[in-house]
Amino acid sequence: QDTMRRHKDLLAKGYLFVGSGVSGGEEGALNGPSMMPGGSFEAWPHIRPIFQAIAAKVEDGSPCCDWVGSDGAGHFVKMVHNGIEYGDMQLITEVYQIMHERLGMTEDEMGDVFAEWNKGDLDSYLVEITRDILRYKDEDGSPLVGKILDTAGQKGTGKWAGIAALDFGVPLTLIGESVFARCLSAVKDDRVVASKILMGPRTAPFAGDKKAFVADLGAALYAAKVVSYAQGFLLMAEAAKEYGWSLDFGSIALMWRGGCIIRSAFLGKIKEAFDTDKSLRNLMLAPYFADKLAASQTSWRKVAAECAASGIPAPALYSALSYYDGMRTARLPANLLQAQRDYFGAHTYERTDRPRGEFFHTNWTGHGGNTSASTYTV
C-alpha cells in the first residue's frame, strides 16, 4: 500500500518510482538475490541492466529478476513469496518434530534424510539448510538445534499475506496456520504450564516400518508444498484483478528459482505449468501437480493420521490436506451454514434448482416475517 501511494504521489510530481522486493538473505547479498521490481514501467529500461546484472542467475544464465507490474506489484509478489516461505518452514519443522518425537530419530539421522531429499523432488534451499542445521554441533559436540529455545520470531510479511487473503476472500489456509504456529510458539510459558495439565493420547512407541514412514513424510511434505504455492499464486491472481496488474506467473516462478529463500527445483515445474496454460486458475489442477498429489495422498493421510493418533501438532500439514479435500469436494456443507445465516439473520440463500443470482428467504419459525437482508456476498 505504501508503494502504491508513493508511486501515485511521485508520478504526479513527474518522477518515476520503483519499489522492488528483494529476497536472498546474507547469501543473496553476497552472490546475487532474487529481485521483484514494480512501479513506473518507464523506469525499467534505465535500471534493467543494473538489476539483472546483480541478480542471481539460474542454470541457463537467466537472471532471477524481471519486471513484475505497475505500482505495488513488486512488493506484493515479495510479500506472497515470504508467506510461502512461512509455509515451507513450518512444514519442515512439523516433519522434524514427527521424526524426533514419534520416530525417535537423532539429529544426524534426520540430517541424512534431508540430505537425501535434497537430491530429488524436494531439492531446495530450505531443505538444504535444514540438513546443515541438524548436523551442526555445539562446542560440547552435541547438536546445537536442540538447545535453541522453541520460540519463533516474525517480521510481519506472513501476517500481511494473511490480511490480504482475508480482504480478497482467498483461502490462504496453510500460510495462515504457519503464522499462527509462530504465535503459539511465542507463548512458551503458557505452553509449559498447559503441558502439565492438558492430557494427550497414551501411545505406544512407533512399531511400524520407519524407513517406509520416512518416505511417507517426504511425500506428505511435497504435497503440502504444492498446496502452499497454489494458495500463494491464487492470492497474487486476486490482487492482480483488484489492482489491474498483468502478472506473468511463469516469470515470477523463474524469479524465485535462484537467489531467494524459497528457491527450489520445484519452481521449474511451476513455471512450466503456467507457461503451458496461461489461464491456469489453481496450480493443483495442472496435470503434473494433480498427478503428484494423487500419488502422494495415501502417504499424506498416513502422516496426518499418525500425528492425530499420537498427539503431535501438525497444523500446516493438516491444513494443506483439508484444503486439498475441500477443493476436490463438489458439494461442501455450506448449504447448511447459509441456512443457519438465513434463519437467524435473514441473509437469504441461492437454490440448486434455480439459476445463480436468484436469492430466497424462508420464514423458518413461522413468525419471523418475510423481510430479508439486502446483501449477500460470496
Sequence and secondary structure as in RCSB ss.txt:
>XXXX:A:sequence
QDTMRRHKDLLAKGYLFVGSGVSGGEEGALNGPSMMPGGSFEAWPHIRPIFQAIAAKVEDGSPCCDWVGSDGAGH
FVKMVHNGIEYGDMQLITEVYQIMHERLGMTEDEMGDVFAEWNKGDLDSYLVEITRDILRYKDEDGSPLVGKILD
TAGQKGTGKWAGIAALDFGVPLTLIGESVFARCLSAVKDDRVVASKILMGPRTAPFAGDKKAFVADLGAALYAAK
VVSYAQGFLLMAEAAKEYGWSLDFGSIALMWRGGCIIRSAFLGKIKEAFDTDKSLRNLMLAPYFADKLAASQTSW
RKVAAECAASGIPAPALYSALSYYDGMRTARLPANLLQAQRDYFGAHTYERTDRPRGEFFHTNWTGHGGNTSAST
YTV
>XXXX:A:secstr
 HHHHHHHHHHHTT   EEEEEE HHHHHHH  EEEEEE GGGHHHHHHHHHHHS B TTS BSB   EETTHHH
HHHHHHHHHHHHHHHHHHHHHHIIIIIS   HHHHHHHHHHHTTTTT BHHHHHHHHHHH B TTSSBSGGGS S
     SHHHHHHHHHHHHT   HHHHHHHHHHHHHH HHHHHHHHTTS         S HHHHHHHHHHHHHHHH
HHHHHHHHHHHHHHHHHHT    HHHHHHHTSSSSTT BTHHHHHHHHHHH TT   GGGSHHHHHHHHHHHHHH
HHHHHHHHHHT   HHHHHHHHHHHHHT SS THHHHHHHHHHHH   B  TTS TT  B   SSSSS S   S 
   
